[in-house]
């Protein structure tokens, strides 16, 4: 039940929330399909994508993937077995291990990004100015 401190969102806001949910669902489905083409799970593909940006300690990977560190360890183990990820000491703290993509892992991460139809098709229909506006609005929402 809505209270004065927590009023019910208006219909426009509810419509925007529903559209965001649909975008997220399509993105995840597309990511799962791209991952399957490389015999990866969606979680493995997302982890590989994160590590293609920078090496990260397990704890940060778990935070970014919003899962338990033990789950991240298992995912890293499986990717390491495939030669896509390696563990290395953190140059700032030798007690900490960083997960990092290998050269092959970087190539696969790039293929995954290139294979995302969702990033190409709907967004390609927007002008560069519209994409910039959308990006800026999404950043503003996430910073709030």
Residue, then its C-alpha position, 0 to 999 in steps of 0.5 A: x500500500x502506498x504511503x505519503x513517504x513512498x507514493x505509488x509510481x505514476x503510469x509513465x514511470x511504471x511503463x519505463x520500468x517495464x521497458x527496462x525489464x524487457x531490455x534487460x531480458x533481451x540482453x541476457x537472452x542474447x548474451x546466453x546465446x553468444x556464450x553458448x556459441x563458445x560453449x560457455x555459460x552466461x556467467x562464464x561469459x560475463x566474467x570473461x567480459x569483465x576480465x577483458x577490461x582489467x585483471x580483478x581479484x576474486x572478491x571484486x569479481x564476486x561483487x560485480x557479478x553479485x554472487x558468492x566468492x566461492x561461485x567465482x572461484x568455480x567459474x575461474x577454475x573452469x575458464x582457467x582449465x580452458x586456457x581463457x583465464x589465468x591467476x597471477x599475483x597482484x603487484x600491489x599485494x602478493x597475498x592477493x591473486x588476480x584473475x586475468x584473461x589470457x590472449x585466447x580469453x581476450x579473443x573470445x571476449x571480443x568475439x562475445x561482444x561482437x556476437x551480441x545482436x542486441x547491441x547491433x540491431x536495436x541501437x543501430x536504429x538510433x542516431x549517434x545523438x540518441x545513443x549519447x542521450x540514452x547513455x547519459x540518461x542511463x548513467x544518471x540513473x545509475x549514479x542516483 
